[in-house]
Amino acid sequence: MPTDSPGSSPTTPAPQPWYRGVTRYEWLVLAIASAGWVFDAFEGQLFNITRGQLLADILGKDATPEAIRQWGDVFLGVFLVGGTLGGILFGWLGDRWGRQPTMIVTILMYSVFSGLTYFATDLFQVGVLRFLVAMGVGGEWAVAAALVAEVFPRHARAHASGIFHGTSIIGTWLAALTGIAVGEQWRYAYVIGVIPALLILWVRATIKEPDSWQQAKQRAQSGEGVQLGSFRDLLLHAPWGKRALLGMLLAAVGMGSFWGVTVAGQDLAREMLLREGTAPLVAAEKAKFAYGFIQSIGGGIGMLAFGPICVRLGRRRTFMLMQGAALVIVPATCFLPTSYVGLLLLLPAYGFCTLSIHAGFAIYFPELFPHHLRSTGTGFCFNGGRLLASVMLVFSGWLKAQPGMALPTAISILSLVFLAGIAIVWFLPETKDQPLPE
């Protein structure tokens, strides 16, 4: 057996896989949090998949293409507002009540109100139900992201949080498959949306409150000056206020670029097919395939890759790298392909670069805040950014509708928002290899 020679440095031990030493309970937490987020994404995408037929039935004789498009945008705005309020409210309750009961309430909320959409007969009912579903959707993410970060050991935290967020792509696929399965019978899709309520039994039987939260609760009860879920502490005390506001702006870049740039991959594919002489209905179906499967595969891989990359490079560098890559790949995808097949070759990279940073939010935001503010701060950043992104949504629609504005040019202009994302990250702290703030 070889030995080190006198005076030589000790042999460096081989790095261990990140999953080495992860306990069965920690895997269960990841599985439950991911399942909640999968169905979270499923409920969010279900309306996008079914809204054409839903609105056609609800509007009846007034169901013109313009009216369907208008009300679809209105309900998207309602969903953004509901997600923002739910994320902030339930993020706060996640610190006040605890992670387990808040997860139960949010999952029950988005499941039951999605199921009640089966009975909707007018626009007001649809709007109220979409708002309530969105509140549950926004709240579940904040609590689950905080829970995963607190339960996993430091060496595995980034990988686990990246996997947690990356599983959202499964929810998108499930929503697409559900929409295909029910066809014009859109009401049955919302009956299927009740299934996530069964997760409550698993959450109730398995999840226990993290030790870090229980210790924070004890400190709060003993009068040590710590208040669970205090927005005053979050926004007015350094350094949490600065981190909360900058985190919200970073999330706004991610959400805004999603609605203005990422989802536009479907529009690029449809325009390419129409230029090639494809019939409009066929072009629409092929464009859904290009976006919903080809591009989303790249997006899913990007979200899963963010964790391992940020373990090596750090959180800030990885955010900068991915957004810098997006600044290159977006105009390349917009202008280089000359055929539908050529576009399909670039769309996975388009999805990878534009969507990967969303997994970074699940990794990074919980690491910015102490135990008594973690769920509140995480929810504030992610869902406050959701509301700010509505400005990007309005601007995107206005820009693409300008006379003479080509779609590739508009998308490339919108992608410049990633420059703002790079600048924002510059002022945030690096949390790589750091313990969670106390």
QUINOR-V584425 format. One record per pair of residues at least 4 apart in sequence whose ideal C-beta (glycine too) atoms are under 6 Angstrom apart, sorted by the first residue. I is the first residue (numbers start at 1). J is the second residue. If there is no record, write none. Layout:
BEGIN
I:J
I:J
END
This chain:
BEGIN
4:8
16:20
18:156
18:159
22:26
22:156
26:151
26:152
28:206
29:151
30:34
30:160
32:202
32:203
33:144
33:147
33:148
33:164
34:164
34:167
35:199
36:107
36:140
36:144
36:199
37:144
37:167
37:168
38:167
38:170
38:171
39:196
40:137
40:140
41:168
41:171
41:172
42:171
42:174
42:175
43:110
43:114
43:133
43:137
43:193
44:137
45:172
45:175
46:175
46:189
46:193
47:51
49:175
49:179
50:54
50:179
50:186
50:189
51:55
51:72
53:184
53:186
54:186
55:59
55:68
55:71
56:63
59:63
59:67
62:67
75:130
78:127
78:130
78:131
79:130
79:134
80:386
80:390
82:86
82:131
82:134
82:135
83:87
83:134
83:137
83:138
83:383
83:386
84:383
84:386
84:387
85:89
86:90
86:135
86:138
86:139
87:91
87:138
87:139
87:142
87:379
87:383
88:379
88:380
88:383
90:102
90:106
90:139
91:142
91:375
91:376
91:379
92:229
92:376
93:97
93:102
94:99
94:102
94:143
94:375
95:228
95:229
95:375
95:376
96:228
96:229
97:101
97:102
98:209
99:143
99:147
100:207
102:143
103:143
103:203
104:200
104:203
106:136
106:139
106:140
107:196
107:199
107:200
108:112
108:197
108:200
109:136
110:114
110:133
110:136
110:137
111:194
111:196
111:197
113:129
113:132
113:133
114:133
114:190
114:193
115:190
115:193
115:194
116:129
117:129
117:190
118:187
118:190
118:191
120:125
120:126
138:383
140:144
141:145
142:375
142:378
142:379
143:375
145:362
145:366
145:378
146:366
146:374
146:375
146:378
148:160
148:161
148:164
149:157
149:161
149:366
150:210
150:212
151:210
152:156
152:157
152:160
156:160
158:307
158:310
158:311
158:363
159:307
161:362
161:363
162:166
162:306
162:307
162:359
162:363
164:362
165:303
165:359
165:362
166:300
166:303
166:304
166:359
169:296
169:300
172:296
176:292
178:189
178:192
182:188
182:189
199:203
200:204
202:206
203:207
209:213
209:214
212:371
213:371
216:371
216:372
219:224
219:226
220:226
220:227
220:228
226:372
227:233
228:372
229:376
231:235
232:236
233:237
234:240
234:244
234:373
234:376
234:377
235:241
236:241
239:243
240:244
243:247
243:368
244:377
244:380
246:424
246:427
246:428
247:365
247:381
248:381
248:384
248:385
249:424
250:424
251:361
251:381
251:382
251:385
252:256
252:385
252:388
252:389
253:417
253:420
253:421
254:357
254:358
255:385
255:386
255:389
256:260
256:389
256:392
256:417
257:261
257:417
258:262
259:393
260:392
260:396
260:414
261:354
261:411
261:414
261:415
262:354
262:355
264:411
265:291
265:295
265:347
265:350
266:287
266:291
267:407
269:287
269:290
269:343
270:283
270:287
271:407
272:340
272:343
273:278
273:283
273:286
273:340
274:283
278:282
278:283
288:292
289:293
290:294
290:347
291:295
292:296
294:344
294:347
295:347
295:351
297:348
298:348
298:349
298:351
298:352
299:351
299:355
301:305
301:352
302:352
302:355
302:356
303:356
303:359
305:309
306:310
306:356
306:359
306:360
309:313
309:318
310:315
310:318
313:317
313:318
314:430
314:432
315:364
315:431
315:432
316:425
316:430
317:321
319:357
319:360
319:425
320:324
320:422
320:425
322:353
322:356
322:357
323:418
323:421
323:422
325:329
325:353
326:330
326:353
326:354
326:418
327:418
329:333
329:349
329:350
329:353
330:415
331:335
331:412
332:336
333:346
333:350
334:408
334:411
334:412
335:408
337:342
337:343
337:346
338:342
346:350
351:355
352:356
360:364
361:365
361:382
365:378
365:381
366:374
366:378
367:431
369:373
369:374
369:377
370:437
370:438
373:377
379:383
380:384
392:396
396:414
399:410
400:410
405:410
END
